[in-house]
Amino acid sequence: MQTFSDLVSVLMVFVWLAGDPVSPLSPICDLRVLDHFVREARDSEVIMRGCRGGCGVTKSYFVPLTSVNFAVWEQTDVQGQAEEVQTGLSLLVQALGAARSTVSSSPLASALDNNISNMHSLGQILHSVHLQGKSAALPDDSSPAGIQTQEVSTLPELLQVQSSFLRGKVRLLLSAAPACQKQNG
C-alpha cells in the first residue's frame, strides 16, 4: 500500500509541474521536482523548530554526510554516485521512520510521513532514470560500516540534513544523469 501512496505523491508533483510550459524536460528530470521536496523538508524543519510538546526523538540517528568533496565526486563513476545517494536516502528513511514513531503530535507526524514518502519517491525517480544503486541493509542503532555518516539527535537537525542532502548529492546526481542529459541535447 505504501508503494501506491508513493506513486500518487510522484504523480501529484508531476501534475503540479504540468502547468508550467516553460520546462523542456520531462518531469522525471526536471529539478523543480527536487526543489519541491527540498521546500517541503525546509517547511517541516520550521514546524519542528516551533514544536513545544509531543516532538519525540529520544535518541540519536545516523544520517548521511552532506558535504561533497567535488574532486572525489567527479572521479566516482555514476553508479558509485548512485549507490552513495541511494544509501543516503535509505539512512534518511530509516531515521525519519524511527523519529516518526516517537512523535505524538498529529501535524508533526503528518509532516514526517510526507518527508518519508518524498524519500521513497526520489528512490523511484532514480530508478526511472536508471540510477538505482545497491543499498545494503542498514543497522538500526549504529553507524553502518563503510558509510560516511553523522549523528543527529533532534528533528530539526534531521530535517536540515535531509534538505542539505537533497540540495547537494541528490541534485548533483540527477543533474548529471545520462537519461536527463539526452533530453537536453
C-alpha positions in Angstrom: 0.0 0.0 0.0 3.0 2.3 0.7 4.1 2.0 -2.9 0.7 3.1 -4.2 0.9 6.1 -1.9 4.4 7.0 -3.1 3.2 6.7 -6.7 0.3 9.0 -6.0 2.8 11.5 -4.4 5.0 11.5 -7.5 2.1 11.8 -9.9 0.7 14.8 -7.9 4.1 16.6 -8.3 4.1 15.8 -12.0 0.6 17.3 -12.3 1.7 20.3 -10.4 4.6 20.8 -12.8 2.4 20.2 -15.9 1.0 23.7 -15.5 4.4 25.3 -16.4 5.0 25.0 -20.1 8.5 26.6 -19.9 10.4 23.4 -19.0 11.6 21.3 -21.9 12.5 18.4 -19.6 10.2 15.6 -18.7 9.1 15.9 -15.1 11.2 13.0 -14.0 14.4 15.0 -15.0 13.0 18.4 -14.0 14.9 19.6 -11.0 11.9 21.6 -9.8 10.5 18.3 -8.5 13.6 18.0 -6.3 13.2 21.7 -5.4 9.6 20.9 -4.3 10.9 18.1 -2.0 13.6 20.5 -0.6 10.9 23.1 0.2 8.8 20.5 2.0 11.8 19.4 4.1 12.5 23.0 5.0 8.9 23.7 5.8 8.9 20.6 8.1 12.1 21.8 9.7 10.3 25.1 10.6 7.4 23.2 12.0 9.7 21.1 14.1 11.6 24.1 15.4 8.4 25.6 16.7 7.3 22.3 18.5 6.6 22.7 22.2 5.2 19.2 23.0 4.9 15.7 21.5 8.0 16.3 19.4 9.6 13.0 20.1 13.2 12.0 19.4 14.8 10.5 22.4 17.8 9.0 20.8 20.4 9.8 18.1 20.2 8.8 14.5 22.9 8.2 11.9 22.3 10.1 8.7 24.5 10.7 5.6 27.2 13.3 5.5 26.0 16.1 3.3 29.3 17.7 2.4 30.6 17.0 -1.1 34.3 16.7 -2.0 33.9 17.6 -5.6 37.3 16.2 -6.7 36.3 12.8 -5.3 32.7 13.1 -6.5 33.8 13.8 -10.1 36.2 10.9 -10.1 33.5 8.5 -8.9 31.5 6.8 -11.7 27.8 7.4 -11.9 26.9 4.0 -10.5 29.1 4.7 -7.4 27.4 8.1 -7.0 24.0 6.5 -7.3 24.9 3.9 -4.6 26.0 6.7 -2.3 22.8 8.6 -2.9 20.6 5.5 -2.5 22.4 4.6 0.7 21.9 8.2 2.0 18.2 8.0 1.1 17.9 4.7 3.0 19.6 6.2 6.0 17.2 9.2 5.9 14.1 7.0 5.5 15.3 4.9 8.4 16.0 7.9 10.7 12.7 9.6 9.7 10.7 6.5 10.3 12.3 5.9 13.7 11.7 9.6 14.6 8.2 9.3 13.4 7.5 6.6 15.9 8.4 8.9 18.7 6.1 11.8 17.7 2.7 12.2 19.2 1.7 15.5 17.6 -0.5 14.9 14.6 0.8 17.8 12.4 4.4 16.7 13.1 3.6 13.1 12.3 2.0 14.1 9.1 5.0 16.2 8.1 7.3 13.3 8.8 5.1 10.9 6.9 5.3 13.3 3.9 9.1 13.5 4.1 9.4 9.7 4.2 7.1 9.5 1.2 9.3 12.0 -0.6 12.4 10.0 0.0 10.7 6.9 -1.4 9.6 9.0 -4.4 13.2 10.1 -5.0 14.3 6.5 -5.0 11.7 5.8 -7.7 12.9 8.7 -9.7 16.5 7.4 -9.5 15.2 4.1 -10.7 13.3 5.6 -13.6 16.4 7.4 -14.9 18.5 4.2 -14.4 20.4 5.4 -11.4 19.2 2.8 -8.8 22.2 2.0 -6.6 22.5 -1.0 -4.4 21.8 -0.1 -0.8 22.9 -2.6 1.8 20.8 -3.5 4.7 21.5 -0.8 7.3 21.7 -1.5 11.1 19.2 0.5 13.2 21.4 1.7 16.1 24.9 2.3 14.9 26.8 3.9 12.1 26.9 1.4 9.1 30.4 0.2 8.3 32.0 1.8 5.3 29.4 4.6 5.0 30.3 8.2 6.0 27.6 9.3 8.4 26.9 11.9 11.0 24.8 11.7 14.2 21.8 13.9 14.9 19.6 14.0 17.9 16.8 16.4 17.1 14.1 16.5 14.4 15.2 20.0 13.1 18.8 18.6 12.7 17.5 15.5 10.9 15.3 17.6 8.6 18.2 20.1 8.0 20.4 17.1 6.9 17.6 15.9 4.7 17.3 19.2 3.0 21.1 19.6 2.6 21.4 16.1 1.2 18.7 16.8 -1.4 20.3 20.1 -2.4 23.7 18.6 -2.6 24.4 15.0 -3.6 20.9 14.2 -4.9 20.9 17.4 -7.1 24.4 16.6 -8.4 23.4 13.1 -9.3 20.1 14.0 -11.0 21.6 16.9 -12.9 24.2 14.7 -14.4 22.0 11.7 -15.0 22.7 10.3 -18.5 19.0 9.9 -19.2 18.4 13.5 -18.4 21.4 14.8 -20.4 20.0 13.2 -23.6 16.9 15.3 -23.2 19.0 18.5 -23.0 21.0 17.8 -26.2 
